[in-house]
Amino acid sequence: MRILLSLCFLLICSLAWSQSKVSGKVFDENGAPIPYANVLFKGTFEGTITDENGTFYLESDNTQSILEVSLLGYTTQEIPLEKRVTYNMRVVLVEGEVLEEVVVYVGNQPKKNNPAIDILRKIWEKKRVNGLNKFDQYHYDKYEKIEFDLNTIDSVLMENKIFNGMEFIFEQVDTSNVTGKTYLPIFINESSSEVYGDNKLNAEKEIQKGNKTSGFDANQAVLSFIQDLYAEYNVYNNYIKLFDKSFVSPLSKTGIDVYNYVLSDSTFRDNKWCYNIVYYPRRSNELTFKGDFWVNDTTYAVKEINMQASKSANVNWVKDLYIEQEFDVLNDSVFVLKRDYVMSDFSLRKKEESRGIYGKRTTIYANYEFDKEKAKSFYEQRVDPYNEAVFNRSDEFWATNRLEELNEDEKGIYTMLDTLRTVPKFKMLYNAGSVLSSGYYEFDKLNLDYGPIFSTFGYNEVEGIRVRGGGRTYFSQNDQWRLEGYLAYGLRDRRVKYGLSARWMLDRKKRLIISAGTRRDIEQLGVSLSATNDVLGRSFASSALFTAGSNNTLTNIRLTTAAIQYDFFKNFTFRWGMDYRRMRSALPDVFSLSYVDPEAPGGVNDETNQFSLITQLQYTPGRRVLGYGVDQYDVNDDYSRIILRYTAGRKGFFKSDFDFEKLQFYYNQPLQIGGFGRMTTNLEAGKIFGAVPLSLLSPIPGNQTYFSIFNTFPNLDFYEFVTDTYLSVQMEHNFNGRLFGRIPFLKKLNLREIVGLRGVWGSLSQENIELSAPAGMMLQAPEDEPYYEYSFGVGNIFKVFRIDFSFRGNYLDSPGARPFAVTGAFELAF
């Protein structure tokens, strides 16, 4: 009886929202599915295209009587709709007669003498002078709504014991107008803003007026993930970046090689004569779309466009991706974006019946104004990034500033979600998800978080098994101050380690932050060119359970730091600080950090005490962040990072041992190379002026673990090369399956090919070699010729693992040289 009531409830909900719904599959006479067939309600522009398997879903707010299914080369089928809801239809298209005066396009379309491609070339010519590009300045209002929903809600899910006490949530079940699946909202965010731009200054400024959230609003890790999913894009660009992948735009100049285009129709759209062009992929497994677009016959500006990602595209966890954009005609020649809708169906499996989560973003643009110039200072002037009034707007504000009204179901989402968070069982589930995403467990009443839980256990040859516990203060996602700390204990050395950090933001606009911390721990310093200043974490190499050779070159470090940082302007940070470090070998019997010290007993000292002043400039152009407190989360990962650091060691201050100067430069650049994948380049250079011992030199970062760690050399042991002057370049390119996707027996596995090249040149002065002579190590640098490695890897194995095969290019005659290495890593990537 309960199942019957649940089914009736779902049916009533679906009928209440849409008047006509149809779904089914299209076949040819031989029973083979027909992809990319046109399906629409006769006499309307409401339609869709079948996917690669011939499947379709379509709905209308109005009652429709006839469904029309067609494809050039086949006889059009008109199917009467006797009911408002008709699912699992089977439509068979019969090959029709080809008339002499009609050109019929079937399968792969020709690139020559194709009117659709002629129109596409006109779009390319005009795109630079269409839309906002026609004006010197522009201004518009923007409203954005992001929603996440649990989908495929059925009676089995409703009756699951996990929802006991939460049955009221199913009152908000709705049906997707894209897939026809039921869904339940679990998160919603609305924002209202004004956007100003100046094409002459190449400047744009967005001023947020209101922001409203319900759901997992306190979890910045989740929110930054959401923001990164829905980055801005332009359909006129050659590539559309989604999920860290570059999809070929159907309007791309390279689209001719990857898409079939068919001129399907022409008619008036909003009193403008437009052509309708249908497009679909030439090959499977590529990052492409299928759909159609309407384009004006004089301006060649796009009026509407629909894009649905190919189901065979090499993207993990995304079962469906649908994009719809509508452009408004402001006058005879100006087409501007009016509505942008993106819907993605996230699921662990791509089977049709599998459950998942919808991610939906709707953006509305309105009230365009042009050529109203503002001073350059307007775009340079900073606004308060966190105005509490923006996040506490009244219902009257939203009633006025919503450019698209919420439907009845959406209006109930806020109440439902706020009520849901008071249910103990939901709070338990929410906390479990929060722990997995952030790594911290929240103690709300204490305003404390425990974690990171993933650092609880570790291992090295000094400590043996290491147990660690830590935590942080956490009042809200925008705390102006934060305390963090940890305690750790090694079961072999029976010693307690600890770290403590304090940070306080004095000015939110300029991000003026003061910080201090102290740490006593064991660290593998041979895994980085830069001395560690982190008082809370350690390199992975310090705790690796399995290593290629003995991981015994560990350092016992006591570190105390203090710093002040300030943002001169967005993404440009100045940091000045000081640190005091005491370093000695953690295993002096096998690894020595001794150096010549005439003032020490016997003329040898095995401990370095060093006070240093550090000045650093960091520039991260294009970086977008979330959060307005002392902590921020990156929204995107495609920005470059440039760091210039100057370190001055001062002898005698706090009994410091050495005078020296160290200059370092760091540059990291991720780059999406169109449809050829993603390349990451890392460049580092540095020089030490003055004599310093091994503990203060720059070891070339080795990697004796079996894990792939970027910016290390997998075939080098720790401290195999040591320098005081160095230049290092590392490049890694992920083709994202572009090559494997064209090999028949491999393409279904969605594997991704990865290649890497790493090289370093360095030198070491004789003075520094002699200073560290008591250590008994033969210090060498790759000075005669640059050391290099190359690697080949396979990623996306079972969607979670990669394996890399690295080869040593030279210095093969060095004692204990490893000519070949195999490393792997777990990667959760789209």
Secondary structure, 3 states (H helix, E strand, C coil): CHHHHHHHHHHHHHHHHCCEEEEEEEECCCCCECCCCEEEECCCCCEEECCCCCEEEEEECCCCCEEEEECCCECCEEEECCCCEEEEEEEECCECCCCCCCCCCCCCCCCCCCHHHHHHHHHHHHHHHCHHHHCCEEEEEEEEEEEEEEECCCHHHHCCHHHCCCHHHHHHCEECCCCCCEEEEEEEEEEEEEEEEECCCCEEEEEEEEEEEECCCCCHHHHHHHHHHCCCCCCCCCEEEECCEEEECCCCCCHHHHEEEEEEEEEEECCEEEEEEEEEECCCCCCCEEEEEEEECCCCCEEEEEEEECCCCCCCCEEEEEEEEEEEECCCCCEEEEEEEEEEEECCCCCCCCCCEEEEEEEEEEEEEECCCCCHHHHHCCCCCCCHHHHHCCHHHHHHHCCCCCCHHHHCHHHHHHHHCCCHHHHHHHHHHHHHHHCCEEEHHHCEEECCHHHCEEEECCCEEEEEEEEEECCCCCCCEEEEEEEEEECCCCCEEEEEEEEEEEECCCCEEEEEEEEEEEECHHHCCCCCCCCCCCCHHHCCCCECCCCCCCEEEEEEEEEEEEEEECCEEEEEEEEEEEEEECCCCCCCCCEECCCCHHHEECEEEEEEEEEEEEECCCCCEECCCCCCEECCCCCCEEEEEEEEECCCHHHCCCCEEEEEEEEEEEEECHHHCEEEEEEEEEEEECCCCHHHCEECCECCECECCCCCECCCCCCCCEECEEEEEEEEEECCCCCHHHCCCCHHHCCEEEEEEEEEEEECCHHHHHHCHHHCCCCCCCCCCCEEEEEEEEEEECCCEEEEEEEECCCCCCCCCCCEEEEEEECCCC
